[in-house]
Amino acid sequence: MICVDPIDLASLRICDHPIGKRTRLRSISRRGRCSRALPFKKGEHLTGLAVDASVRAALSRGAGQGAGNLFSLNIEDLRKKQALTPGQMLVVLVVDASDSMGQGTTTRMKAAKGAALALLTKARLHRHRVGVVAFRDKRATVLLPPTQSIARARDRLRLLPTGGATPLADGLWQAWQMIRQERRRDPLARSVMVLISDGEANVPMADLSSGADVLDELRLIAEKMVGDAIQSVLIDTQPISGGLRQMHQLAMWLRGAYHPIDQLRAGHVIQFVSQAGVKRPDISSTDPI
C-alpha cells in the first residue's frame, strides 16, 4: 500500500496541445446548434424536424406555384436537423501496481495519481472524465470510476494498493468494460486508454488449469478494443537496458502510440495524452528501444 502525498498540480508542465479541447461532432439531435438539414431516410422516424428547411425544400420543388397557388408539403420535402454537439472525452489510466519492478511500482502509481488530478484540473471546464484501473496480484481493481470531480479523485487515490503478480489481461479487460459502459451513457464520447506498465504479464484471466496463455488473452482483448475504435497510449516503464519489449508488441496489437520511458513522471503522461488528442503516431515506425 502506497500513501501518496499531496501533489502540486501547478508544478506539472502541461504541453502546448490543449487537453480536453472539445471536438465538434455531428449528430442528429434536438440539442446543440443546427449545422445543416438532411432528408429523412425511408422508414426513419420523423424526429428533429427542421421546419424552415422543409418549407424551403417544398418551395424549391415548386409547391404553391401551380393552379390556385396552394402550398403543399410532401413527405419528400421533410428535413431533419443535424446538430453540432461538443464531444466529451474519457481518459482511462490503467496502471501496473505489481511488484515486477520494485521501486518502479511506486513511481508508476505516483505518476498515475498526479496525471489523473492534472487532467481533471485541465479538462474540468469541458466536463471530461477520468478513470483509473490498477492491476496487481490476481486481478484488476477500479480505483477511480469515471469522474469529473477532483475532490473525489484525491480521496479515492490517496491510498494505492501495490504488490503481487501482474494480471495485465484483467487490467485491459476492466478498462475496456469501463469504456463500453461510459459509451452507453454518452455515445459521442471519445475514449483514450493509457496503459502504464513494464508489460511483464504473468497472470491469465482464465483458470491456469485450462491451459490459458497470457499473450493469447492480451491479443484477443486488444482485438476487441481495436474493433471498438478505442484509442490507446502505452507507456513502457521497463528499463531501457531491458530485454524483450512486450509492451511494444501489445502496442502493435492495440494499434496504439508507444512510449518507452525510464523515469516516468506525471507530466509525461499528460504530454502523451495531449499528443494522442492531436495525432496518433504510427507505432510500426517507432523504435522500441
C-alpha positions as CSV (number, residue, x, y, z in Angstrom):
1,M,0.0,0.0,0.0
2,I,1.3,3.4,-1.0
3,C,0.2,6.6,0.6
4,V,0.8,9.4,-2.0
5,D,1.5,12.9,-0.6
6,P,-0.5,15.8,-2.0
7,I,0.7,16.7,-5.5
8,D,1.5,20.3,-6.6
9,L,-0.5,20.5,-9.8
10,A,1.0,23.8,-10.7
11,S,4.4,22.2,-10.9
12,L,3.3,19.8,-13.6
13,R,4.2,21.1,-17.1
14,I,1.3,21.0,-19.5
15,C,2.4,20.8,-23.1
16,D,1.2,23.3,-25.7
17,H,-1.5,21.0,-27.0
18,P,-4.9,21.7,-25.3
19,I,-6.0,18.9,-23.0
20,G,-9.7,18.2,-23.2
21,K,-10.4,20.5,-26.1
22,R,-13.9,19.8,-27.3
23,T,-14.3,18.2,-30.6
24,R,-17.2,19.3,-32.6
25,L,-19.2,16.2,-33.6
26,R,-22.1,15.9,-36.0
27,S,-25.2,14.1,-34.7
28,I,-28.9,14.0,-35.4
29,S,-30.2,15.6,-32.3
30,R,-32.6,18.1,-30.9
31,R,-29.8,19.5,-28.8
32,G,-26.9,21.6,-30.0
33,R,-26.6,24.2,-32.7
34,C,-28.1,23.1,-36.0
35,S,-25.4,22.7,-38.6
36,R,-27.5,21.7,-41.6
37,A,-30.7,19.9,-42.6
38,L,-30.8,16.5,-44.3
39,P,-33.7,14.5,-45.9
40,F,-35.2,11.7,-43.8
41,K,-34.3,8.2,-44.9
42,K,-37.0,5.7,-45.9
43,G,-38.8,4.4,-42.8
44,E,-37.0,6.7,-40.4
45,H,-38.9,8.3,-37.5
46,L,-39.8,11.9,-38.1
47,T,-38.0,13.4,-35.2
48,G,-35.9,16.6,-35.1
49,L,-37.9,18.2,-37.9
50,A,-36.2,21.3,-39.4
51,V,-39.4,23.3,-40.4
52,D,-37.7,26.1,-42.2
53,A,-35.6,23.7,-44.3
54,S,-38.6,21.6,-45.1
55,V,-40.6,24.6,-46.3
56,R,-37.6,25.7,-48.5
57,A,-37.4,22.2,-50.0
58,A,-41.1,22.3,-50.8
59,L,-40.8,25.8,-52.4
60,S,-37.8,24.7,-54.5
61,R,-39.9,21.8,-55.8
62,G,-42.5,24.3,-56.9
63,A,-45.1,23.9,-54.3
64,G,-47.6,26.7,-54.4
65,Q,-46.7,27.8,-58.0
66,G,-49.5,25.7,-59.6
67,A,-53.2,26.3,-60.0
68,G,-54.7,28.2,-57.1
69,N,-51.2,28.8,-55.6
70,L,-51.9,26.2,-52.9
71,F,-48.8,25.3,-50.9
72,S,-48.2,21.6,-50.4
73,L,-45.7,19.8,-48.3
74,N,-44.9,16.2,-49.2
75,I,-43.0,13.6,-47.3
76,E,-40.0,14.0,-49.6
77,D,-39.8,17.7,-48.6
78,L,-39.3,17.0,-44.9
79,R,-35.8,17.7,-43.5
80,K,-34.2,16.7,-40.2
81,K,-31.8,18.8,-38.1
82,Q,-28.1,17.8,-37.9
83,A,-26.8,19.3,-34.8
84,L,-23.2,20.1,-33.8
85,T,-22.7,18.9,-30.2
86,P,-19.5,19.1,-28.2
87,G,-17.7,15.8,-27.9
88,Q,-16.5,14.9,-24.5
89,M,-13.5,12.7,-23.7
90,L,-12.9,9.8,-21.2
91,V,-9.3,9.1,-20.2
92,V,-8.8,5.7,-18.5
93,L,-5.4,5.3,-16.8
94,V,-4.5,1.6,-16.5
95,V,-1.6,1.2,-14.0
96,D,0.6,-1.7,-13.2
97,A,0.7,-1.9,-9.4
98,S,2.5,-5.3,-9.2
99,D,6.0,-5.9,-7.8
100,S,7.6,-6.7,-11.1
101,M,9.9,-3.6,-11.0
102,G,10.3,-3.0,-7.3
103,Q,10.6,0.8,-6.7
104,G,9.3,1.4,-10.2
105,T,5.8,0.5,-8.8
106,T,5.8,3.5,-6.5
107,T,6.9,5.7,-9.4
108,R,4.1,4.4,-11.6
109,M,1.4,4.9,-9.0
110,K,2.5,8.4,-8.1
111,A,2.7,9.4,-11.8
112,A,-0.8,8.0,-12.4
113,K,-2.3,9.9,-9.5
114,G,-0.6,13.2,-10.5
115,A,-1.7,12.7,-14.1
116,A,-5.3,11.9,-13.1
117,L,-5.6,15.0,-11.0
118,A,-3.9,17.3,-13.5
119,L,-6.1,16.0,-16.4
120,L,-9.2,16.7,-14.3
121,T,-7.9,20.1,-13.4
122,K,-7.2,21.0,-17.0
123,A,-10.3,19.5,-18.6
124,R,-13.0,20.3,-16.0
125,L,-14.4,23.2,-18.0
126,H,-15.3,20.7,-20.8
127,R,-16.8,18.2,-18.4
128,H,-14.4,15.5,-19.5
129,R,-14.0,12.4,-17.2
130,V,-11.0,10.4,-15.9
131,G,-11.0,6.8,-14.6
132,V,-8.2,4.7,-13.0
133,V,-7.7,1.0,-13.1
134,A,-4.9,-0.7,-11.2
135,F,-3.9,-4.3,-11.7
136,R,-1.9,-6.4,-9.2
137,D,-1.8,-9.8,-7.5
138,K,-4.6,-11.9,-9.1
139,R,-6.9,-9.3,-10.7
140,A,-7.5,-5.6,-11.6
141,T,-9.4,-3.1,-9.5
142,V,-11.3,0.1,-10.4
143,L,-9.6,2.6,-8.2
144,L,-11.5,5.6,-9.6
145,P,-14.7,5.2,-11.7
146,P,-15.1,7.8,-14.4
147,T,-15.5,11.2,-12.7
148,Q,-15.2,14.9,-13.2
149,S,-14.6,15.5,-9.5
150,I,-11.0,16.4,-8.4
151,A,-12.0,16.0,-4.7
152,R,-13.3,12.5,-5.4
153,A,-10.2,11.6,-7.3
154,R,-8.0,12.9,-4.4
155,D,-9.9,10.8,-1.9
156,R,-10.0,7.6,-3.9
157,L,-6.3,7.8,-5.0
158,R,-4.9,8.7,-1.6
159,L,-4.1,5.1,-0.7
160,L,-2.9,3.0,-3.6
161,P,-2.6,-0.8,-3.1
162,T,0.5,-2.5,-4.6
163,G,2.4,-5.8,-4.7
164,G,2.0,-9.3,-6.1
165,A,1.9,-10.6,-9.7
166,T,0.9,-8.9,-12.9
167,P,-2.6,-9.6,-14.2
168,L,-2.3,-7.3,-17.2
169,A,-5.0,-9.0,-19.2
170,D,-7.6,-8.3,-16.5
171,G,-6.4,-4.7,-16.4
172,L,-7.1,-4.3,-20.1
173,W,-10.4,-6.1,-19.7
174,Q,-11.6,-3.8,-16.9
175,A,-10.6,-0.7,-18.9
176,W,-12.5,-2.0,-21.9
177,Q,-15.6,-2.6,-19.8
178,M,-15.4,0.9,-18.2
179,I,-15.2,2.5,-21.7
180,R,-18.1,0.4,-23.0
181,Q,-20.2,1.4,-20.1
182,E,-19.3,5.1,-20.5
183,R,-20.2,4.9,-24.2
184,R,-23.7,3.7,-23.3
185,R,-24.0,6.8,-21.2
186,D,-22.6,9.1,-23.8
187,P,-22.3,7.5,-27.3
188,L,-20.4,10.6,-28.6
189,A,-17.7,10.5,-26.0
190,R,-14.1,9.9,-27.3
191,S,-12.1,7.4,-25.3
192,V,-8.4,7.2,-24.7
193,M,-6.8,4.4,-22.7
194,V,-3.4,5.0,-21.2
195,L,-1.5,1.8,-20.1
196,I,1.4,2.3,-17.7
197,S,3.4,-0.9,-17.3
198,D,6.6,-2.9,-18.0
199,G,4.5,-5.4,-19.8
200,E,5.6,-8.5,-17.8
201,A,2.1,-10.1,-17.8
202,N,2.1,-13.4,-15.8
203,V,-1.4,-14.0,-14.6
204,P,-4.1,-15.1,-17.1
205,M,-7.8,-14.3,-16.6
206,A,-8.8,-17.9,-17.1
207,D,-8.1,-20.7,-14.7
208,L,-4.5,-21.9,-15.1
209,S,-5.7,-25.5,-15.3
210,S,-7.4,-24.7,-18.6
211,G,-4.0,-24.1,-20.3
212,A,-4.7,-20.4,-20.8
213,D,-2.0,-18.4,-22.4
214,V,-1.5,-14.8,-21.2
215,L,-0.3,-13.5,-24.5
216,D,-3.2,-15.0,-26.4
217,E,-5.6,-13.3,-23.9
218,L,-3.9,-10.0,-24.4
219,R,-4.1,-10.3,-28.2
220,L,-7.8,-11.2,-28.1
221,I,-8.7,-8.3,-25.8
222,A,-6.6,-6.0,-27.9
223,E,-8.5,-7.0,-31.0
224,K,-11.8,-6.3,-29.2
225,M,-10.6,-2.9,-28.2
226,V,-9.5,-2.1,-31.7
227,G,-12.8,-3.2,-33.0
228,D,-14.5,-0.7,-30.7
229,A,-12.2,2.1,-32.0
230,I,-10.6,2.7,-28.7
231,Q,-7.5,4.9,-28.9
232,S,-4.6,3.6,-26.8
233,V,-1.4,5.1,-25.4
234,L,1.2,2.6,-24.0
235,I,3.9,3.8,-21.7
236,D,6.6,1.2,-21.2
237,T,8.4,1.6,-17.9
238,Q,10.8,-1.3,-18.4
239,P,14.4,0.0,-18.1
240,I,15.9,1.0,-21.4
241,S,18.5,-1.7,-20.9
242,G,15.8,-4.3,-20.5
243,G,15.3,-7.2,-22.9
244,L,12.1,-8.2,-24.7
245,R,9.7,-5.2,-25.2
246,Q,6.4,-6.9,-24.5
247,M,4.7,-3.5,-24.3
248,H,5.8,-2.7,-27.9
249,Q,4.1,-5.9,-29.1
250,L,0.9,-5.1,-27.2
251,A,1.0,-1.6,-28.7
252,M,1.1,-3.1,-32.2
253,W,-2.0,-5.3,-31.3
254,L,-3.8,-2.3,-29.9
255,R,-2.6,0.0,-32.8
256,G,-1.7,2.5,-30.2
257,A,1.0,5.0,-29.5
258,Y,4.1,3.5,-27.9
259,H,6.4,5.5,-25.5
260,P,9.3,3.8,-23.7
261,I,10.5,5.9,-20.8
262,D,12.8,5.1,-17.9
263,Q,12.0,7.9,-15.3
264,L,8.2,8.3,-15.5
265,R,6.6,11.5,-14.2
266,A,3.0,12.7,-14.3
267,G,4.0,15.4,-16.8
268,H,5.0,12.7,-19.3
269,V,1.5,11.1,-19.0
270,I,-0.2,14.4,-19.6
271,Q,2.0,15.1,-22.6
272,F,1.3,11.7,-24.2
273,V,-2.5,12.1,-23.7
274,S,-2.3,15.6,-25.3
275,Q,-0.4,14.2,-28.3
276,A,-2.9,11.4,-28.7
277,G,-5.6,14.1,-29.0
278,V,-3.8,15.7,-31.9
279,K,-2.2,12.8,-33.8
280,R,-1.8,9.1,-33.2
281,P,1.7,8.1,-34.0
282,D,2.4,5.1,-36.3
283,I,3.9,2.7,-33.8
284,S,5.1,0.4,-36.7
285,S,7.8,3.1,-37.3
286,T,8.6,3.7,-33.6
287,D,11.9,2.5,-32.3
288,P,11.1,0.0,-29.4
289,I,14.3,0.8,-27.7
